[in-house]
Amino acid sequence: MSTILTHIAIADGKIKRSSLEVLSHCKQLAEQGGHSVEAVVVDADASSFVEGIQQYGASKIYVVEDPIFKNHMNTPLLKALAKVMDSANPSIFAFASTEGTKDILGALAANQNAAVLPDVSSFELIDGGIKAKRPVMAAKIISSTEAKGDTVLVSVRSGSYDLAENETSAEVVQIDFSMNESDLQMTLKEIISASGDTIDLNEAESIVAAGRGVKDEEGQKLISELAEVLNAGIGASRALTESGVYDPSLQIGQTGKVVSPQLYIAVGI
């Protein structure tokens, strides 16, 4: 019996929904193939998320907790995940395809001498690895590809799978970890959040997107009012972010964020 390990990403003190989507899918794969599904959470307050993770089927949860994780920094995260992989020895290590994942996935694969498939829209198990579908050429083409090896890393686009609650009394494994900030080759002074919408567009269930037709303050006001009524995130086209009408963090589409809302309203696009 092999192990499917899932990384649980934390952002703004909450579990990212996209990570639970991936865990839900991995649980289904594990049940179909007679494998075990486990999860790892890395955060300054990682133990507080165990109960939420248990709702989605993991049989074992690795907890890596240290103050150095209060802000996302690649070096300690890579070190922590490599240590968990040494303990769990997974055949598959699945991630949600977040901005943070894109930073570390290749480096972790190199560290572990593992195969890797990033940013897939679906994947299934095959002998010795996985088979996946992956959008390419600005998402105009869906490619079918395989990755094989003793360990395969894969990241999955948000919204690719539904949440499926499957509560377990998972075994919790605390991983000893410590790292001093003085050991880092960089110093994080402060994080300045971009102005704009506070709803994570990657996770948003509803989005109001503005295009060239929203060309003045009155139009922006209408967009904001509609988004507030719907409790929706605000997105913008490339034209509006490049012209400075909206912050670049709100850009969606081929050259922006990948979104998969249940409700999408395009205004002036």
ZAROGU-364145 format. One line per 8 residues: number of its first residue (from 1); their letters; for each residue x, y, z of N, C-alpha, C. Coordinates in nm, 3 decimals, decimal comma, padded with zeros to 5 digits. Each point is the difference from the previous one (the first is absolute). Example, Ala and Ser with C-alpha at 12.3 -4.5 7.8 and 13.67 -1.06 7.14 Angstrom:
<recs>
1> AS> 01,319:-00,569:00,780:-00,089:00,119:00,000:00,090:00,120:00,000 | -00,035:00,105:-00,072:00,082:00,119:00,006:-00,077:00,109:00,073
</recs>
This chain:
<recs>
1> MSTILTHI> 00,085:-00,120:00,000:-00,085:00,120:00,000:00,088:00,124:00,000 | -00,021:00,088:-00,096:00,078:00,123:-00,009:-00,073:00,116:00,066 | 00,072:00,109:00,017:-00,054:00,118:00,068:-00,017:00,116:-00,096 | -00,118:00,062:00,005:-00,025:00,125:-00,072:00,000:00,112:00,104 | 00,094:00,091:-00,012:00,013:00,110:00,095:-00,055:00,128:-00,062 | -00,072:00,078:00,079:-00,059:00,125:-00,048:00,049:00,116:00,085 | 00,045:00,106:-00,065:00,042:00,121:00,072:-00,121:00,089:00,024 | -00,018:00,044:00,123:-00,111:00,089:00,036:00,055:00,142:00,015
9> AIADGKIK> -00,035:00,085:-00,094:00,049:00,137:00,000:-00,084:00,087:00,093 | 00,067:00,091:00,069:-00,065:00,094:00,092:00,023:00,141:-00,052 | -00,105:00,081:-00,002:00,012:00,140:-00,042:-00,091:00,085:00,087 | 00,054:00,106:00,056:-00,077:00,092:00,084:-00,070:-00,073:00,114 | 00,068:-00,098:00,058:-00,054:-00,071:00,115:-00,109:-00,099:-00,031 | -00,015:-00,038:-00,127:-00,105:-00,095:-00,039:00,058:-00,106:-00,095 | -00,063:-00,118:00,003:00,037:-00,104:-00,096:-00,053:00,041:-00,137 | 00,085:-00,009:-00,101:-00,046:00,033:-00,135:-00,093:-00,110:-00,051
17> RSSLEVLS> -00,114:00,042:-00,049:-00,099:-00,094:-00,051:00,059:-00,092:-00,106 | 00,085:00,055:-00,085:00,058:-00,079:-00,108:00,081:-00,118:00,052 | 00,062:00,015:00,116:00,074:-00,112:00,060:-00,095:-00,111:00,044 | -00,115:00,038:00,054:-00,098:-00,100:00,042:-00,063:-00,069:-00,121 | -00,012:00,072:-00,112:-00,047:-00,063:-00,123:00,096:-00,111:-00,042 | 00,129:00,030:00,007:00,101:-00,099:-00,038:-00,001:-00,118:00,096 | -00,013:00,028:00,130:-00,007:-00,107:00,099:-00,122:-00,088:-00,024 | -00,113:00,060:-00,034:-00,122:-00,077:-00,028:00,022:-00,096:-00,117
25> HCKQLAEQ> 00,066:00,049:-00,104:00,028:-00,085:-00,116:00,098:-00,112:00,035 | 00,102:00,035:00,076:00,099:-00,101:00,040:-00,063:-00,109:00,086 | -00,096:00,037:00,083:-00,072:-00,099:00,080:-00,074:-00,098:-00,090 | -00,064:00,051:-00,103:-00,072:-00,087:-00,094:00,096:-00,093:-00,073 | 00,115:00,052:-00,043:00,100:-00,084:-00,067:00,052:-00,108:00,094 | 00,022:00,038:00,126:00,052:-00,096:00,097:-00,099:-00,113:00,024 | -00,128:00,034:00,010:-00,103:-00,102:00,022:-00,011:-00,094:-00,119 | 00,013:00,055:-00,119:-00,011:-00,082:-00,121:00,118:-00,096:-00,015
33> GGHSVEAV> 00,118:00,044:00,042:00,119:-00,081:-00,023:00,055:-00,070:00,122 | -00,067:00,016:00,115:00,049:-00,064:00,121:00,125:00,065:00,056 | 00,010:00,131:-00,014:00,116:00,074:00,050:-00,039:00,079:00,126 | 00,098:00,059:00,064:-00,029:00,088:00,113:00,016:00,144:-00,046 | -00,082:00,088:00,056:00,011:00,142:-00,033:00,035:00,075:00,128 | 00,104:00,081:-00,009:00,049:00,075:00,115:00,013:00,147:-00,038 | 00,015:00,085:00,099:00,007:00,144:-00,025:00,111:00,061:00,083 | 00,050:00,114:-00,046:00,100:00,074:00,076:-00,039:00,146:00,002
41> VVDADASS> 00,010:00,061:00,119:-00,028:00,142:00,015:00,120:00,065:00,066 | 00,047:00,108:-00,060:00,118:00,072:00,048:-00,041:00,144:00,028 | 00,013:00,042:00,126:-00,044:00,135:00,035:00,050:00,031:00,141 | 00,002:00,128:00,033:00,037:00,040:00,135:-00,100:-00,049:00,103 | -00,123:-00,025:-00,043:-00,106:-00,050:00,088:-00,065:-00,124:-00,063 | 00,082:-00,089:-00,052:-00,048:-00,112:-00,080:-00,098:-00,091:00,073 | 00,021:-00,023:00,129:-00,084:-00,095:00,074:-00,146:00,046:00,007 | -00,025:00,129:-00,016:-00,137:00,050:00,009:-00,084:-00,039:-00,122
49> FVEGIQQY> 00,064:-00,049:-00,105:-00,072:-00,035:-00,123:-00,029:-00,149:-00,011 | 00,046:-00,078:00,096:-00,016:-00,145:-00,007:-00,146:-00,041:-00,009 | -00,085:00,060:00,083:-00,141:-00,038:00,002:-00,065:00,023:-00,136 | 00,032:00,111:-00,064:-00,057:00,028:-00,132:00,046:-00,099:-00,105 | 00,126:-00,042:00,008:00,054:-00,096:-00,096:-00,063:-00,137:00,019 | -00,030:-00,036:00,123:-00,058:-00,131:00,030:-00,137:-00,020:-00,066 | -00,063:00,109:-00,039:-00,133:-00,011:-00,062:00,006:-00,055:-00,142 | 00,122:-00,014:-00,056:00,010:-00,034:-00,142:00,080:-00,127:-00,028
57> GASKIYVV> 00,011:-00,087:00,100:00,041:-00,136:-00,030:00,143:-00,042:00,021 | 00,087:00,088:00,047:00,139:-00,041:00,021:00,010:-00,099:00,115 | 00,076:-00,106:-00,019:00,019:-00,099:00,107:00,113:00,040:00,094 | 00,087:00,087:-00,047:00,111:00,049:00,082:00,028:00,144:-00,040 | 00,028:00,084:00,100:00,028:00,142:-00,026:00,134:00,035:00,061 | 00,093:00,043:-00,082:00,130:00,046:00,047:-00,009:00,150:00,029 | 00,042:00,036:00,120:-00,009:00,139:00,045:00,141:00,055:00,020 | 00,032:00,105:-00,074:00,130:00,067:00,015:-00,028:00,142:00,046
65> EDPIFKNH> 00,040:00,030:00,122:-00,037:00,127:00,062:00,124:00,071:00,052 | 00,018:00,124:-00,042:00,113:00,079:00,045:-00,028:00,147:-00,032 | 00,045:00,092:00,086:-00,025:00,142:-00,025:00,054:00,051:-00,133 | 00,099:-00,069:-00,055:00,059:00,047:-00,126:-00,099:-00,007:-00,116 | -00,109:-00,076:00,019:-00,099:-00,014:-00,107:-00,110:00,106:00,007 | 00,017:00,102:00,084:-00,104:00,103:00,010:-00,016:00,075:-00,131 | 00,106:00,004:-00,079:-00,006:00,055:-00,135:00,053:-00,104:-00,098 | -00,056:00,000:-00,122:00,044:-00,097:-00,100:00,141:00,034:-00,046
73> MNTPLLKA> 00,093:-00,092:00,026:00,137:00,011:-00,051:00,041:-00,137:-00,050 | 00,061:-00,003:-00,116:00,025:-00,126:-00,068:00,097:-00,092:00,074 | 00,107:00,055:00,053:00,105:-00,084:00,058:-00,050:-00,087:00,115 | -00,064:00,056:00,102:-00,050:-00,087:00,108:-00,110:-00,095:-00,045 | -00,086:00,044:-00,093:-00,107:-00,087:-00,048:00,058:-00,120:-00,074 | 00,099:00,023:-00,085:00,064:-00,110:-00,071:00,063:-00,099:00,097 | 00,069:00,053:00,099:00,065:-00,086:00,099:-00,103:-00,084:00,075 | -00,112:00,062:00,037:-00,104:-00,071:00,075:-00,065:-00,109:-00,085
81> LAKVMDSA> -00,034:00,032:-00,124:-00,066:-00,098:-00,087:00,093:-00,116:-00,033 | 00,128:00,029:-00,019:00,096:-00,107:-00,026:00,010:-00,094:00,120 | -00,006:00,056:00,120:00,006:-00,083:00,121:-00,123:-00,088:00,011 | -00,117:00,055:-00,032:-00,123:-00,080:00,003:00,005:-00,110:-00,105 | 00,050:00,031:-00,118:00,010:-00,102:-00,104:00,091:-00,114:00,042 | 00,106:00,031:00,070:00,090:-00,104:00,050:-00,073:-00,093:00,097 | -00,094:00,056:00,077:-00,076:-00,081:00,096:-00,114:-00,076:-00,066 | -00,073:00,067:-00,089:-00,120:-00,060:-00,059:00,032:-00,091:-00,118
89> NPSIFAFA> 00,108:00,030:-00,071:00,040:-00,077:-00,119:-00,117:-00,017:-00,097 | -00,060:00,110:-00,045:-00,118:-00,011:-00,086:00,036:-00,040:-00,143 | -00,091:-00,069:-00,065:00,018:-00,025:-00,144:-00,053:00,118:-00,081 | -00,102:00,068:00,055:-00,057:00,120:-00,061:-00,007:00,109:00,106 | 00,042:00,120:-00,036:-00,012:00,116:00,090:-00,076:00,106:-00,078 | -00,124:00,028:00,043:-00,090:00,088:-00,074:-00,015:00,136:00,069 | -00,002:00,105:-00,080:-00,013:00,138:00,047:-00,113:00,069:-00,074 | -00,058:00,101:00,063:-00,083:00,095:-00,074:00,094:00,094:-00,073
97> STEGTKDI> -00,037:00,041:-00,120:00,087:00,084:-00,081:-00,017:00,147:00,040 | 00,063:00,037:00,109:-00,005:00,137:00,050:00,128:00,074:-00,039 | 00,003:00,130:00,026:00,121:00,076:-00,028:00,118:-00,055:00,079 | -00,024:-00,038:00,125:00,106:-00,056:00,083:00,052:-00,132:-00,053 | -00,091:-00,083:-00,048:00,039:-00,130:-00,056:00,091:00,018:-00,121 | -00,034:00,094:-00,085:00,080:00,023:-00,121:00,142:00,041:00,036 | 00,017:00,062:00,116:00,132:00,041:00,045:00,088:-00,119:00,037 | -00,058:-00,103:00,060:00,083:-00,103:00,062:-00,008:-00,138:-00,065
105> LGALAANQ> -00,095:-00,023:-00,090:-00,023:-00,135:-00,051:00,123:-00,055:-00,073 | 00,058:00,079:-00,090:00,117:-00,046:-00,074:00,119:-00,025:00,090 | 00,021:00,088:00,097:00,113:-00,016:00,091:-00,015:-00,125:00,086 | -00,124:-00,027:00,044:-00,024:-00,119:00,081:00,021:-00,126:-00,083 | -00,044:00,002:-00,125:00,020:-00,115:-00,088:00,149:-00,028:-00,021 | 00,078:00,106:-00,018:00,145:-00,016:-00,017:00,063:-00,054:00,127 | -00,044:00,051:00,114:00,054:-00,043:00,129:-00,026:-00,148:00,024 | -00,117:-00,048:-00,042:-00,041:-00,138:00,026:00,022:-00,092:-00,121
113> NAAVLPDV> 00,059:00,054:-00,107:00,021:-00,079:-00,122:-00,132:-00,062:-00,046 | -00,104:00,082:-00,003:-00,136:-00,047:-00,030:-00,047:00,055:-00,135 | -00,092:-00,072:-00,062:-00,067:00,051:-00,120:-00,103:00,104:00,042 | -00,037:00,089:-00,092:-00,094:00,106:00,038:-00,088:00,038:-00,119 | -00,130:00,021:00,027:-00,096:00,052:-00,098:-00,071:00,119:00,064 | 00,029:00,122:-00,043:-00,064:00,117:00,060:-00,128:00,041:-00,070 | -00,088:00,061:00,077:-00,116:00,072:-00,053:-00,090:-00,086:-00,088 | -00,037:-00,118:00,049:-00,088:-00,089:-00,077:-00,145:00,031:00,035
121> SSFELIDG> -00,090:-00,042:-00,088:-00,143:00,018:00,027:-00,064:-00,128:00,051 | 00,068:-00,114:-00,017:-00,047:-00,127:00,056:00,114:-00,100:-00,005 | -00,005:-00,100:00,088:00,099:-00,107:-00,007:-00,057:-00,128:00,058 | 00,057:-00,112:-00,045:-00,040:-00,131:00,049:00,125:-00,086:00,015 | -00,011:-00,106:00,077:00,114:-00,088:00,024:00,016:-00,099:-00,114 | 00,124:-00,026:-00,037:00,034:-00,108:-00,092:00,117:-00,076:00,061 | 00,037:-00,111:-00,058:00,113:-00,077:00,052:00,127:00,085:-00,003 | 00,057:00,020:00,118:00,126:00,072:00,009:-00,009:00,150:-00,004
129> GIKAKRPV> -00,122:00,057:00,005:-00,009:00,145:-00,003:-00,141:00,051:-00,019 | -00,014:00,109:-00,077:-00,131:00,060:-00,022:-00,017:00,037:-00,147 | -00,125:00,009:-00,041:-00,037:00,052:-00,131:-00,085:00,124:00,025 | 00,029:00,108:-00,071:-00,068:00,127:00,030:-00,039:00,074:-00,127 | -00,099:00,087:00,015:-00,037:00,095:-00,105:00,048:00,137:00,043 | 00,058:00,073:-00,097:00,064:00,126:00,035:-00,026:00,103:-00,110 | -00,056:00,116:00,037:-00,021:00,106:-00,099:00,134:00,057:-00,047 | 00,016:00,014:-00,132:00,122:00,059:-00,056:-00,040:00,099:-00,110
137> MAAKIISS> 00,098:00,073:-00,051:-00,024:00,098:-00,107:-00,112:00,096:00,039 | 00,020:00,067:00,115:-00,100:00,096:00,051:-00,136:-00,066:00,019 | 00,005:-00,128:00,043:-00,121:-00,079:00,031:-00,086:-00,027:-00,124 | 00,057:00,016:-00,119:-00,075:-00,030:-00,122:00,004:-00,149:-00,033 | 00,097:-00,069:00,059:00,017:-00,143:-00,025:00,011:-00,072:00,134 | -00,062:-00,117:00,012:00,015:-00,084:00,118:00,089:-00,118:-00,037 | 00,116:-00,007:00,062:00,092:-00,110:-00,029:-00,020:-00,113:00,100 | 00,025:-00,121:-00,046:-00,004:-00,117:00,088:00,144:-00,047:00,017
145> TEAKGDTV> 00,045:-00,008:00,123:00,140:-00,030:00,026:00,014:-00,092:00,119 | 00,115:-00,065:00,010:00,026:-00,093:00,109:00,131:00,036:00,069 | 00,008:-00,035:00,126:00,125:00,013:00,076:00,016:-00,126:00,083 | 00,118:-00,060:-00,008:00,026:-00,123:00,073:00,128:00,013:00,081 | 00,004:-00,070:00,112:00,117:00,002:00,085:-00,034:-00,053:00,137 | 00,101:-00,015:00,084:-00,025:-00,045:00,137:-00,089:00,100:00,074 | 00,020:00,128:-00,032:-00,083:00,107:00,057:-00,038:00,097:-00,111 | -00,127:00,038:-00,004:-00,049:00,096:-00,099:-00,068:00,115:00,074
153> LVSVRSGS> 00,040:00,123:-00,030:-00,065:00,118:00,053:-00,097:00,055:-00,104 | -00,116:00,045:00,045:-00,099:00,054:-00,092:-00,073:00,116:00,066 | -00,025:00,107:-00,076:-00,082:00,110:00,051:-00,125:00,012:-00,086 | -00,112:00,031:00,066:-00,132:-00,006:-00,064:-00,066:00,138:00,004 | -00,055:00,041:-00,112:-00,067:00,129:-00,008:-00,122:00,006:00,092 | -00,022:00,118:00,055:-00,117:00,023:00,086:-00,128:-00,026:-00,077 | -00,097:-00,063:00,066:-00,129:-00,026:-00,061:-00,006:-00,125:-00,084 | 00,108:-00,076:-00,006:00,001:-00,120:-00,082:-00,084:-00,112:00,059
161> YDLAENET> -00,013:-00,001:00,133:-00,076:-00,106:00,067:-00,093:00,060:00,104 | -00,106:-00,074:00,031:-00,095:00,043:00,103:00,051:-00,041:00,137 | -00,042:00,075:00,100:00,026:-00,040:00,139:-00,086:-00,122:00,034 | 00,058:-00,094:00,073:-00,075:-00,118:00,043:00,038:-00,031:00,144 | -00,087:00,034:00,092:00,030:-00,024:00,142:00,002:-00,150:00,028 | 00,098:-00,041:00,080:00,018:-00,141:00,035:00,076:-00,003:00,132 | -00,071:00,027:00,107:00,065:00,022:00,129:00,074:-00,125:00,048 | 00,121:00,021:00,052:00,080:-00,108:00,055:00,059:00,042:00,134
169> SAEVVQID> 00,041:-00,097:00,076:00,075:00,027:00,123:00,147:-00,023:-00,033 | 00,056:00,092:-00,076:00,134:-00,017:-00,054:00,107:-00,002:00,108 | 00,101:-00,080:-00,023:00,118:00,002:00,086:00,075:00,131:-00,025 | 00,038:00,069:00,105:00,071:00,126:-00,013:00,147:-00,021:00,036 | 00,088:00,034:-00,091:00,143:-00,018:00,020:00,068:00,136:00,003 | 00,057:00,034:00,113:00,073:00,125:00,014:00,143:-00,019:-00,051 | 00,039:00,083:-00,094:00,135:-00,007:-00,056:00,087:00,105:00,068 | 00,107:-00,044:00,064:00,092:00,093:00,065:00,069:00,086:-00,107
177> FSMNESDL> -00,009:00,130:00,019:00,059:00,090:-00,098:00,039:00,130:00,069 | 00,117:00,047:-00,031:00,041:00,131:00,050:00,097:00,062:-00,099 | -00,013:00,129:-00,016:00,089:00,073:-00,091:00,003:00,145:00,044 | 00,117:00,054:00,013:00,013:00,138:00,042:-00,001:00,093:-00,121 | -00,060:00,115:00,019:-00,004:00,097:-00,110:00,141:00,042:-00,042 | 00,094:-00,010:00,094:00,139:00,035:-00,032:00,061:-00,097:-00,101 | -00,061:-00,119:-00,014:00,049:-00,099:-00,096:-00,046:00,030:-00,143 | -00,096:00,090:-00,013:-00,052:00,034:-00,132:00,093:00,097:-00,072
185> QMTLKEII> -00,001:-00,005:-00,130:00,083:00,090:-00,079:-00,074:00,126:-00,041 | -00,118:00,017:00,057:-00,079:00,119:-00,028:-00,075:00,040:00,126 | -00,039:00,125:00,007:-00,077:00,049:00,113:-00,129:00,062:-00,051 | -00,112:-00,045:00,056:-00,130:00,055:-00,037:-00,032:00,114:00,096 | -00,001:00,121:-00,051:-00,023:00,117:00,083:-00,148:00,023:00,025 | -00,079:-00,001:-00,106:-00,143:00,021:00,014:-00,071:-00,047:-00,126 | -00,131:-00,022:00,014:-00,083:-00,036:-00,114:-00,101:00,112:-00,020 | 00,001:00,057:-00,119:-00,093:00,108:-00,033:-00,104:-00,058:-00,094
193> SASGDTID> -00,121:-00,014:00,047:-00,105:-00,059:-00,081:-00,042:00,095:-00,110 | -00,027:-00,057:-00,117:-00,048:00,082:-00,111:-00,139:00,051:00,030 | -00,028:00,121:-00,044:-00,134:00,053:00,017:-00,094:-00,074:-00,093 | -00,125:-00,011:00,038:-00,095:-00,068:-00,086:-00,087:-00,095:00,078 | -00,061:-00,093:-00,071:-00,096:-00,092:00,059:00,068:-00,092:00,099 | -00,070:-00,034:00,109:00,057:-00,085:00,104:-00,036:-00,146:-00,018 | -00,087:-00,032:-00,095:-00,038:-00,138:-00,025:00,102:-00,065:-00,093 | 00,051:-00,115:00,039:00,096:-00,074:-00,082:-00,068:-00,048:-00,127
201> LNEAESIV> 00,039:00,054:-00,114:-00,066:-00,035:-00,126:00,016:-00,147:-00,035 | 00,112:-00,061:00,039:00,019:-00,143:-00,027:-00,102:-00,086:00,072 | -00,053:00,051:00,112:-00,091:-00,078:00,082:-00,145:00,050:-00,011 | -00,020:00,113:-00,067:-00,132:00,065:00,000:-00,106:-00,083:-00,071 | -00,118:-00,008:00,062:-00,112:-00,071:-00,062:-00,076:00,090:-00,097 | 00,012:00,132:00,018:-00,065:00,096:-00,090:00,100:00,110:-00,035 | 00,001:00,041:-00,126:00,092:00,105:-00,044:-00,073:00,095:-00,094 | 00,021:00,129:00,022:-00,043:00,103:-00,095:00,126:00,053:-00,067
209> AAGRGVKD> 00,010:-00,018:-00,131:00,121:00,038:-00,072:-00,025:00,122:-00,087 | 00,092:00,095:00,006:-00,013:00,126:-00,074:00,094:00,002:-00,119 | -00,050:00,052:-00,113:00,081:00,014:-00,121:00,005:00,145:-00,047 | 00,037:00,020:-00,124:00,020:00,136:-00,054:-00,124:00,088:00,013 | -00,118:-00,064:00,002:-00,123:00,078:00,012:-00,015:00,072:00,132 | 00,077:-00,043:00,100:-00,002:00,066:00,131:00,115:00,100:00,000 | -00,027:00,120:-00,050:00,109:00,092:-00,033:00,008:00,123:00,089 | -00,089:00,009:00,099:00,007:00,118:00,086:-00,038:-00,038:00,143
217> EEGQKLIS> 00,007:00,097:00,090:-00,027:-00,026:00,141:-00,143:-00,044:00,023 | -00,092:00,051:-00,079:-00,140:-00,041:00,014:-00,015:-00,149:-00,031 | 00,067:-00,045:-00,105:-00,005:-00,142:-00,034:00,062:-00,086:00,108 | 00,112:00,044:00,055:00,065:-00,075:00,108:-00,090:-00,008:00,123 | -00,070:00,109:00,026:-00,091:00,001:00,115:-00,111:-00,103:-00,018 | -00,054:-00,010:-00,121:-00,105:-00,098:-00,027:00,053:-00,143:00,016 | 00,122:-00,023:-00,046:00,062:-00,132:00,016:00,013:-00,035:00,148 | 00,047:00,096:00,079:00,018:-00,024:00,144:-00,132:-00,026:00,069
225> ELAEVLNA> -00,103:00,075:-00,037:-00,132:-00,019:00,061:-00,058:-00,137:-00,033 | 00,013:-00,042:-00,125:-00,050:-00,131:-00,041:00,075:-00,112:00,072 | 00,132:00,014:00,009:00,081:-00,101:00,069:-00,037:-00,009:00,147 | -00,029:00,114:00,061:-00,037:00,000:00,142:-00,134:-00,070:00,021 | -00,096:00,026:-00,087:-00,132:-00,064:00,011:00,013:-00,152:-00,013 | 00,086:-00,045:-00,090:00,015:-00,143:-00,028:00,105:-00,067:00,089 | 00,067:00,080:00,083:00,114:-00,051:00,078:00,101:-00,066:-00,094 | 00,029:00,070:-00,109:00,085:-00,054:-00,105:00,135:00,070:-00,001
233> GIGASRAL> 00,098:-00,069:-00,057:00,129:00,061:-00,024:-00,005:00,087:-00,124 | 00,091:00,097:-00,008:00,008:00,087:-00,116:00,123:-00,038:-00,081 | -00,022:-00,027:-00,129:00,110:-00,028:-00,091:00,006:00,107:-00,108 | 00,108:00,001:-00,074:00,015:00,100:-00,106:00,076:-00,059:-00,117 | -00,025:00,057:-00,117:00,071:-00,043:-00,120:00,141:00,058:-00,002 | 00,082:-00,054:-00,086:00,138:00,048:-00,013:00,004:00,148:-00,037 | -00,092:00,041:-00,087:-00,001:00,139:-00,045:-00,018:00,096:00,117 | -00,087:-00,036:00,094:-00,026:00,090:00,114:00,112:-00,002:00,102
241> TESGVYDP> 00,066:-00,114:00,018:00,111:-00,002:00,097:00,122:00,071:-00,057 | 00,024:-00,015:-00,130:00,116:00,067:-00,061:-00,019:00,151:-00,005 | -00,125:00,044:-00,009:-00,026:00,145:-00,004:-00,008:00,060:00,140 | 00,008:-00,084:00,102:00,000:00,050:00,137:-00,137:00,019:00,061 | -00,105:-00,039:-00,071:-00,136:00,015:00,053:-00,020:-00,095:00,119 | 00,051:-00,124:-00,013:-00,007:-00,097:00,109:00,140:-00,052:00,030 | 00,018:-00,046:00,123:00,130:-00,054:00,042:00,032:-00,126:-00,079 | 00,126:-00,023:-00,037:00,038:-00,121:-00,074:-00,036:-00,130:00,071
249> SLQIGQTG> -00,013:00,003:00,133:-00,035:-00,122:00,073:-00,141:-00,048:-00,032 | -00,081:00,086:-00,065:-00,138:-00,037:-00,034:-00,015:-00,050:-00,143 | 00,112:-00,008:-00,072:-00,009:-00,043:-00,140:-00,032:-00,149:-00,009 | -00,097:-00,034:-00,083:-00,036:-00,139:-00,023:00,008:-00,030:-00,149 | 00,006:-00,127:-00,033:00,007:-00,039:-00,140:00,130:-00,070:-00,033 | 00,034:-00,006:-00,127:00,116:-00,075:-00,047:00,130:00,047:00,063 | 00,014:00,131:00,019:00,123:00,053:00,057:-00,018:00,045:00,144 | -00,113:-00,033:00,060:-00,027:00,035:00,139:-00,028:-00,123:00,083
257> KVVSPQLY> -00,086:00,016:00,098:-00,033:-00,110:00,089:-00,097:-00,098:-00,065 | 00,018:-00,127:00,033:-00,092:-00,103:-00,046:-00,115:-00,008:00,099 | -00,123:00,017:-00,047:-00,116:00,001:00,089:-00,101:-00,104:-00,047 | -00,083:-00,044:00,095:-00,105:-00,099:-00,034:-00,122:00,023:00,088 | -00,062:00,118:-00,010:-00,116:00,031:00,086:-00,126:-00,072:-00,045 | -00,096:-00,009:00,091:-00,131:-00,053:-00,035:-00,081:00,104:-00,078 | 00,026:00,128:00,030:-00,068:00,110:-00,068:00,104:00,099:-00,050 | -00,003:00,029:-00,130:00,095:00,094:-00,060:-00,078:00,103:-00,082
265> IAVGI> 00,012:00,126:00,037:-00,068:00,108:-00,072:00,106:00,088:-00,065 | 00,000:00,004:-00,132:00,095:00,083:-00,075:-00,067:00,131:-00,038 | 00,061:00,111:00,037:-00,056:00,132:-00,027:00,097:00,078:-00,089 | -00,045:00,028:-00,120:00,084:00,079:-00,090:00,118:-00,075:-00,057 | -00,007:-00,133:00,000:00,109:-00,081:-00,055:-00,041:-00,052:-00,138
</recs>
